[in-house]
Amino acid sequence: LVSDNCTAGRERKAAETASMTVVAHNKSVRCIALSMRQMLLATGSFDQTVKLWQVVTGHRCELQPIDQSELHGRGVSDVQFSPTDRLLASASGDSLLRLFSVD
């Protein structure tokens, strides 16, 4: 679930029934991606950050940026995992694509 109230949630049965809600960002959550193994959830926000979450607990994981710049210059518009779940890509209105190691 993507939200304008800075939260990200995980669906259980219906869209109106969230099994978990966490305050994910300082601004609106713009995009989410679920890893292939469904163990990790990535969120991107208008606050220019990408965050990685453990799906089971909802606790935030640490991202290890391949590029040492951790923030985009504009809001994050998309996040996607690689087919092996080892990399996470993020895109933004700043015309940059950033790659993060998920290992």
N, C-alpha and C positions, 0 to 999 in steps of 0.2 A: 504494500500500500504506500503510495506517495502522497504527501500532505503539504498543505500550505501552513500548517501550524508547527513546522519544524520537527515532526515526528516521523518515524518509520515503523511499520508494523508487519506482522506475519499473519497471513490468513489461515483460518482453520476450516470452517465449513462454508460460511457465506461472507460476502463483502462487509456486512455490518457487524460481524463477530470477529474481532481481532483477539488472538490468543496472547499477544504481547504488544505493548506500545512503549517505545523508548524515545526520549528527547535526543534527537540525532544530530542536529546542527543549530547554529544561531539564526539561520534564515531558512526559507522554504526548501524542502527536499525536492529536488528536480528529477532525479532518476535513481533507479535501483537495478541491481543485477544479482541473480542467485547463481552461485557456482554450480558446475556440472554435478558435483557430488552432493550438492544442496547442504553443505556444512557452513558455508560463508555467504554473507550478504554484503554487497558493496553499496554505498549510498553516495550520491553527489548532490551538491547544494549550491544555491545562489550565494552562500557564504564563501565560495571559491575553494572548498575543501572536498576531499574524498575520504570516506571512512570505511573501514572493514569491520564487520561484526560476525561473531560466532552465532549461528542460527539457533542453536539449542539454548544458550544462556542469555543471549542478548547483550553480552558484554562486548565492549569494543576491543578489537585486536589492533596491534600496531602495524602500520604499513611501512615497508622498507622501500623508499623511493630509489629507483634506478637513477633517475635524474635528481640531483640533490635539492632542487627547488620543489618544495612540497605544496605550494599554493599555485593555483591558476590566477591569472590577472583579471578574469571575469568569472561569472557563475559557471559551474560544471553542467554541461548539457547531456552527457552520456557517460556511462561506465559499462565495461564489458570484460568478462573473464576470457582467458585463452581456453582452448579445448582441454588442456591439461590442468587448468586451475592454478598454474604456477605464475602466471602474469595477469595483471589487471591493467587495462587501458582506460584512460579518462580523456574526454574531449571537452573543450570550452570555447566560448566566444572570443577568447584571446588568440585563436588560430593555432593553439598548441595541442599536441597529443602527448600525454605523459604515460610512461610505463612504470609499474610498480611490481616488485617481486613479492609474491605471496608466501613463499617458503618460510 
